[in-house]
Amino acid sequence: MSAPMVPLKMIRVDDSTSLLAAYDDQLRTDAEIPGALSVARCGPLRLATYAGGRGFVTYRDLGGAGAGQVRRLVADVVEHYRADPAIERVEWKTRGHDRAPGLHDALLAAGFAPDEPETIMIGPVRALVADVPLPAGVALRRVVDEPDVRAMCAMEDEVFGEPVSAAAVDAVLRRLALDDGMQLWLAEAAGVVVCTGRLEPVPGTDFAGIWGGATRPEWRGRGIYRALTAARARAALELGKSLVHSDCTEYSRSILERSGLRAVSTTTPYRWVR
C-alpha cells in the first residue's frame, strides 16, 4: 500500500528537505514501477519484472539493514531474477541519501556495475512552463502511433550509443496500450526526430516525471530540449499535477535549475546482465 500523500500545502517548493520528503513518501512505492508485469517483495525491496526481459529493484528504504543483511538482500535479488530465464538484465536503483551500509560492495560482488550518477531534481510544474522559441523548421508533437514510437526509440538508441532494440520498442508499445497516463513527445525537423522525451504522471500523487531528453548532438544548445520540457509541463498541469521530478545528467540539470527546480539527492543505477 502506498504511503499517505503529503498535502501539497505542507510541501515547501523552496526547501530541498521538504521536496525530498515528498519524493520519498509519494514516489518510492508501487508508483515507481508502472507497467510492470509482476512485482515480488523481498524484505523492504520491490522486484519488478517488465516485458522485454528487464528487472528493476526499488524500495522506500532498506529498513535499517546492516551490511550483512544488505549482502543477503542482494544475493536474494540475483537468485530471484536468475530463476526467470526470460530476464536478461536488471537495474538496482540506489539513492545517495539512503542509509545503505555495504550496498556498493555487495552489488559489485554480485556482478552489478554502476552507471554514472544522476541528480534528482524536483520543483513546481509551473516553473517549467515557458514560451521557448524553436529553430526554424522544428515542430513539437505528442506521439501515439507505432511508426512514430519506433522512430523515437531508434533515435534514442542512436544518441545513447546503444543498438536498436526491437524488444524495448515492443515494451514501450505495450505501455502505451495500457493507457496509464504515460505520454511520449518528440521534436522533429524535415521528418527527422531530433529530440525526444516522456511524461509520466504518477497516479495518486502530486508528481509527474520528466524523462528522456535525448537530443541529437548537432541540435543541442538551441532551446529544443527546454521547449519539449515546457510542452510536457503544460500537459502535466492539465492533468492536475503540481510537482515535477527528473533524474538528470549534468547537461539537463543546468536547464532544469534555471527553470527553478532544485537538486535534492543523487541516484546511481547498478546494472546486472545475464
C-alpha positions in Angstrom: 0.0 0.0 0.0 1.3 3.5 -0.9 2.2 5.9 1.9 -0.3 8.6 2.6 0.3 11.6 0.3 1.8 14.7 2.0 -0.7 17.5 1.4 0.7 20.0 -1.1 0.3 22.9 1.2 2.7 21.2 3.6 5.4 20.9 0.8 7.7 23.9 0.6 8.8 24.1 -3.0 11.7 26.3 -2.0 13.1 23.8 0.5 15.1 20.8 -0.6 14.3 18.8 2.6 10.6 19.2 2.1 10.8 18.2 -1.5 12.9 15.2 -0.8 10.5 14.0 1.9 7.6 14.3 -0.6 9.7 12.3 -3.2 10.4 9.5 -0.7 6.8 9.4 0.6 5.0 9.6 -2.7 7.2 8.1 -5.3 9.2 5.3 -3.7 6.3 2.9 -3.7 4.4 0.9 -6.3 4.1 4.3 -8.0 7.7 3.9 -9.3 7.0 0.7 -11.2 4.1 1.4 -13.6 3.6 -1.2 -16.3 5.4 -4.0 -14.5 4.2 -7.5 -15.5 4.7 -8.6 -11.9 6.1 -7.3 -8.6 7.6 -9.5 -5.9 8.6 -8.4 -2.4 11.9 -9.3 -0.8 12.0 -7.7 2.6 11.9 -4.0 2.0 12.5 -4.4 -1.7 10.2 -4.3 -4.7 11.4 -6.6 -7.5 9.6 -5.6 -10.7 9.6 -7.7 -13.9 8.9 -6.0 -17.2 8.3 -7.1 -20.8 11.5 -7.4 -22.8 13.4 -9.3 -20.2 14.0 -6.4 -17.8 14.0 -6.5 -14.0 14.0 -3.4 -11.7 14.7 -3.1 -8.0 13.4 -0.3 -5.9 12.5 0.5 -2.2 11.5 3.2 0.2 14.5 2.4 2.4 16.4 -0.7 3.5 14.6 -0.9 6.8 17.7 -0.3 8.9 19.6 -3.3 7.5 23.2 -3.8 8.4 25.9 -4.7 6.0 25.4 -8.4 6.4 21.6 -8.2 5.8 22.3 -6.0 2.8 24.6 -8.7 1.3 21.8 -11.2 1.8 19.2 -9.0 0.1 21.5 -8.6 -2.9 22.0 -12.3 -3.1 18.3 -13.0 -2.9 17.6 -10.5 -5.7 20.1 -12.2 -8.0 18.7 -15.6 -7.2 15.1 -14.3 -7.9 16.0 -13.0 -11.3 18.3 -15.8 -12.3 15.4 -18.2 -11.7 13.5 -16.5 -14.5 15.1 -17.4 -17.8 13.3 -14.5 -19.6 15.2 -11.9 -17.5 18.2 -10.6 -19.4 19.1 -7.5 -17.4 18.3 -6.0 -14.0 18.6 -2.4 -12.7 19.0 -1.7 -9.0 18.2 1.9 -8.4 20.2 3.5 -5.5 19.8 6.9 -3.9 22.6 9.0 -2.4 20.7 10.0 0.7 19.8 6.4 1.8 21.4 4.6 4.7 22.7 1.6 2.9 25.8 0.1 4.6 27.9 -2.1 2.3 25.5 -1.8 -0.6 28.0 -0.7 -3.2 30.4 -3.5 -2.4 27.7 -6.1 -2.3 26.3 -5.1 -5.7 29.8 -5.2 -7.3 30.4 -8.6 -5.7 27.1 -9.9 -7.2 28.0 -8.8 -10.7 26.3 -5.4 -10.9 28.1 -2.5 -12.5 27.3 1.2 -11.7 26.3 3.7 -14.3 27.2 7.4 -13.9 25.3 9.1 -11.0 22.4 11.4 -11.9 20.9 14.2 -10.0 17.3 14.0 -8.6 15.6 17.3 -9.5 12.2 18.4 -8.1 10.2 21.6 -8.3 6.8 23.1 -9.2 5.5 22.1 -12.6 4.7 25.8 -13.4 8.3 26.7 -13.2 8.9 24.7 -16.4 6.1 26.3 -18.4 7.6 28.9 -20.7 7.3 30.2 -24.3 10.5 28.9 -25.9 11.2 29.8 -29.5 12.1 26.9 -31.7 14.7 26.9 -34.5 13.1 27.3 -37.9 11.6 24.1 -39.2 11.4 22.4 -35.9 8.0 21.3 -34.5 6.9 19.5 -31.3 4.2 16.9 -31.0 2.9 14.1 -28.9 3.1 10.6 -30.5 1.0 7.6 -30.1 1.3 5.7 -33.4 3.6 2.7 -33.8 5.8 4.1 -36.6 6.4 7.3 -34.6 7.3 5.3 -31.5 9.7 3.1 -33.4 11.4 6.2 -34.9 11.6 7.8 -31.5 13.1 4.8 -29.8 15.6 4.2 -32.6 16.8 7.8 -32.3 17.2 7.5 -28.5 19.3 4.2 -29.0 21.4 6.0 -31.6 22.1 9.1 -29.3 22.9 6.9 -26.3 25.2 4.6 -28.4 23.0 1.5 -28.0 22.0 -1.0 -30.6 18.4 -0.5 -31.8 16.3 -2.8 -29.6 13.0 -4.2 -31.0 12.2 -5.6 -27.6 12.5 -2.2 -26.0 10.2 -0.7 -28.6 7.6 -3.5 -28.0 7.8 -2.8 -24.3 7.0 0.9 -24.9 4.1 0.0 -27.2 2.7 -2.3 -24.5 2.9 0.6 -22.0 1.0 2.8 -24.4 -1.7 0.1 -24.8 -2.2 0.2 -21.0 -3.3 3.8 -21.3 -1.9 4.5 -17.9 -1.1 8.2 -18.5 2.4 7.9 -20.0 2.9 10.4 -22.8 5.6 10.3 -25.5 6.8 13.6 -27.1 9.3 14.5 -29.8 10.7 17.4 -31.8 11.3 16.8 -35.5 12.8 18.7 -38.4 12.0 17.8 -42.0 10.6 14.4 -40.8 13.7 13.6 -38.7 13.4 13.1 -35.0 15.9 15.5 -33.3 14.8 15.4 -29.6 12.6 13.1 -27.5 11.1 13.0 -24.1 8.5 11.2 -21.9 6.0 12.4 -19.3 5.0 10.0 -16.5 2.1 11.3 -14.4 2.1 9.4 -11.1 -1.4 8.4 -10.0 -2.4 9.4 -6.5 0.5 11.8 -6.1 1.3 15.5 -6.8 4.0 14.4 -9.2 4.7 13.9 -12.8 8.1 12.6 -14.1 10.0 14.2 -16.9 12.1 11.5 -18.5 14.2 11.0 -21.6 15.6 14.2 -23.1 17.7 12.6 -25.9 18.8 15.3 -28.4 20.9 14.8 -31.5 24.3 16.4 -30.9 24.0 18.8 -33.9 20.7 20.2 -32.5 21.9 20.8 -28.9 22.1 24.2 -27.3 19.3 25.6 -29.5 16.4 25.5 -26.9 14.7 22.4 -28.2 15.0 20.3 -25.1 13.7 23.2 -23.0 10.8 23.7 -25.4 10.0 20.0 -25.2 10.2 20.1 -21.4 7.8 23.1 -21.4 5.3 21.2 -23.5 5.3 18.3 -21.2 4.9 20.6 -18.2 1.8 22.1 -19.7 0.4 18.6 -20.2 1.2 17.8 -16.6 -0.7 20.8 -15.4 -3.7 19.8 -17.5 -3.6 16.5 -15.6 -3.6 18.3 -12.2 0.0 17.7 -11.3 1.8 20.4 -9.3 5.3 18.9 -8.8 7.8 17.5 -11.3 10.7 15.2 -10.8 13.5 14.1 -13.0 16.8 12.1 -12.8 19.1 14.1 -15.0 22.6 14.4 -16.4 24.7 17.5 -15.8 23.6 18.8 -19.2 19.9 18.6 -18.3 20.5 19.7 -14.7 21.6 23.2 -15.7 18.4 23.7 -17.8 16.1 22.5 -15.0 17.9 24.6 -12.4 17.4 27.7 -14.5 13.8 26.9 -14.5 13.5 26.7 -10.7 13.9 23.0 -9.9 16.2 22.0 -7.0 18.7 19.2 -6.7 17.6 17.1 -3.7 19.8 14.0 -4.0 21.5 11.7 -6.4 20.7 8.3 -7.9 23.0 5.7 -9.3 21.7 2.8 -11.3 23.6 -0.5 -10.9 23.1 -2.9 -13.8 23.3 -6.7 -13.9 23.4 -8.6 -17.2 22.9 -12.3 -17.5 
